[in-house]
Amino acid sequence: MTPAELKRGIEALSIKLRQLEHGERIAYWHLMDLLDQGSPELSRALDGELHRLEATGELVFVEDEEGAESMVERRVAAKKKKPAAKKQAKPAPKKKKAAVKKKR
């Protein structure tokens, strides 16, 4: 599997996950069957990406009600607030030069 194919697979996963609403679930194995194309290498890459997204808080792994199947649940990642910009001091007003009197 080429790096380009791996990248396309991860992009497809990203798109599929963005289509889910906050709190919506999809079966882990269903998701993998849709995207891995029977490739063990792509399957490992997708699993790694899912765990990376779990670490960022964008999704969580949950067991369904019967505990029979693992589900992936989408979470909207909390956006970090940027620190307030520091107020810059206004430049001191320029001093006017005294008018020079011309001698006549």
N, C-alpha and C positions, 0 to 999 in steps of 0.2 A: 504494500500500500504506500503510495507516494505521499509526501507531506501536503501536497495540494488536495488530495482526496481526504486526508485527515482534517484539513482546515475546512473543507466544504461540509464534512460531516458535523463538525463542531458548530459551524454556522447554522446548519439545518436544526440542530438541537436548540441553539439560541433562539431561532425564529419560532420553533414549536413552543418553547417555554414562554416567550413573550406573548403568544396568542392566548395563553391561559390567564384568567382573571385572578386577582388576589384571593387566595383561599381555595382556588379550584385545584382538583387533584387529577392525576393521570397515573395509571399503573406503570411501575418501573419497567417491568418486562415488556409491556405493550410499547412503551416509548423506545426501548432498546430494539425491539423487533422492527419497528418502523424505520429506524435510522441506521442500524449497524450493518445492514446488507450482508449478513453472514460472515463478516470479517472479525476475527478475534482481536486483531490489532486496533481496529476502529472501535470495537466494543470497549476495550480497555481505555482508549482515549476519551470516549463519551462518559464512561463511568468516572474517570478522573475529573472531567469537566463538571459533572454533577456534584461531586464532592467539593470541588473548588467553589461552586456557587452556593453550596450549603454553608461553607465556611464564611462566605460574605453575607449570609443571611437572606439571600434572594429566594431560597427554597429550603424546604425541610423534608426529610424522609419520615413517613408515618406508616403505621400498619393499619390496614382497613379494619372495619368493625369486627369481622370474624377472625382477624389475625392471620388470614391465609395468604395475603398478598401485600407486598411492600408498595407503597404509593409515594409519589413525588408531589408535594404541595407547593404551589407558588406563593411566595411572599413578596410584597413590594419592599425593596430595600429602603431602609431609612436613609434619607439624604443627610449628609453631614452639613451642618451649618458652617458657613465660612465665618471666620472671626471678623468682627466689625473693623472696618478700615480705621486706622488711627487718623485723628484729625491733625492736619498739618497746620502749623502756626502760620498765621498770615505774615507776609514779609513786612518789616518795619517801613513806615512811610518814608519816602526819600526826602531828605532835607533840601529845602530850596536855598539856592545860593543867594546871598545878599546882592541886591542890584548895585552895580558899580556905577558911580557917578562920573560922568565924563567932564573933564575940565575944558573950559572954553577960553 
